[in-house]
Amino acid sequence: MIDLAPRPRALRILCVEEDDLERRLLQACMDAIQAEAIFARGAEDAVRYFREHPVDMVFIDIDRHSPGELGGFRRMRATPGRGKKVPILAVTDNDCRWSEKDYRDAGFAGLFLKPIEPSRLFQTIDDVLYEIRQPPLLAPLRPLSHIPHVA
C-alpha cells in the first residue's frame, strides 16, 4: 500500500511510450498514485496534446532508435507559456549512454532509467515535485513536527 500525501487534485502526466508492456506498467503505476495518465505513442501526438491540454509532468521515452522523441521534446520546450515550466523526464534504458547531467543540460527535469520499478518511479516524481516547489506525492515516513518553523 502506498501512503499518498494529500494533494489539491490528481497529477496529470503525459506519457510518451511506444511499447505496449511499458505502457501497461506505467498505467498501473499511475493508477496506484491516483494520477491521470495520458498516453501518446510518439512525439507528434505528444506535442499536439501538450500544446492543447494542461499537464503537470511529461515522461518521454528516449532511445537512439526513435530520434523523433528528442525533436518532440524540443518542440514541447518551445511551446509558449508552458514549455519551460512543465517538467519533462527522460524515461529510458539509456542506450545512447548519456549521463543524468547530459539529460539535464539538454533541458530535461531528470532521468528515469528503465526498468520501471514503482517505488523508484514514485520517488523520482516526488523529487521533481520538490524541485518545482509543488506538494509531494508521497506522505512523509514520519511526522515533520520536529522541524522548527522558519519565519
N, C-alpha and C positions, 0 to 999 in steps of 0.2 A: 504494500500500500504506500502511496506517495502522499506525503503531507504537504499540501499546497498552501502557499500564503494567500491571504485574501487579496483579490485584485478587483479593480473597478469594473473590468469587463474581460472577456476571454481574449487571449492573444490571437491575432490573425497573422498566420505565417504562410507566405508563398513559397512552395517547394518546387524547385525545378529539377526533375528527376525522370529519366527515360526508362529505367529498369523497373519492371513490374514488382519484383520482390522487394526492392529498396523502397518503392512507393508504399507497399503494404506495411513494411516496417515503420516507415515514417508516420503513416496514418495511425498505426497502433500507438506510437509514442505521443502523437498529438491528441489522440483520444484520452490517453492516460492523464494528460495535463490539462484536459478540457480546453484545448486550443482549437481554433478553426483553421484547418489546413486547406489551402487552395493549391491544387497540383497543376503544373504545366509540364508537358513532355519535352519542350525545347525552349530555346531562347526567344524565338519570335512570339510565342504565346505568352511567355512570362513578361516580356517587355510590354506587350499590349495590356495585359491585366494590370501590371504595376502602374502604368500611366493612367488607367481609368478607375482604379479602386484603391482605397487606402489599405495598407498593410503595415504591421508593426515590425516585421522582420522578413528576410528572404534567405532561404537556403538554396544555393545553386551548385549543382554537381559540376565539377570542373575536372576534365581529363584531356589528355593530349589528342584523343581520338575525336573529340567534339569541340573544335575551336570556336564554334558559334556561341557557346556559353560565355566565353570571355568577352566577345563582342556584345552580347546581350547585357552582361554586367556593366560594361562601359556605357551602353545606352540608358540603362536604369540610372546610373550615377549622373548622367547628363540631363535627367528629367528635371525641369524647372520646379522649384519649390520643395520637392521631397527627395530628389536624387541623392543629396549629400546627407540627409537626415536619417533615412531608414537604414538600419544595419543590414548588411549583406554578408553572409558567411559562405565561405567556400567549403563544400562538403565533398570530400574526395578520397580516393585511395592514393592520391598524390603520385601518380605515375610520371608526372612531369618533374618530380624531385625538388619542388620549391620548398623553402623553409616557411615557417609561420611569418617571419619578418618579410619575406618576399610577397606573401599574400597581403599583409598589412600595408606594405609600401605600394602595392598596386591599388589600394583603396578598400580592400575587404575589411570587415569588422573583426575577422578572425578566421580560424581554420578548424574544421572538424574532420578528423581522419576516420575513414571507414575502417572496420565495420561499424554499423550503427549499434551502439550499446546504449540503452535508455538512460542509465544513470549518468554516463558521460555527456550525452546529448543534453539532458536537463541541466547539468552543471554548466555546460557551455552557454546555454540560453541564459541562465542566471548571471554568468559572467558578463555577457553582452548587455543585459538589462542594467547591471550595476554600472557599467561603463557609460551608458547613456542616461544614467540617473532616473531609471524607471523602477517601479515597485518590483520586488523579486518574485520569482516563480515559486520557489520552494520556501516552506516555512523554516525558520532557523531551528537548528537542532536543540537549542536550549534558549531560554528567555534571555533577552538582551537587557534586562533591568539592571544588571550590574555595570552597565556602561553609563557613566555620568552624562547628563545632558549638557551639551555645549551651546551656549547662547550666542 
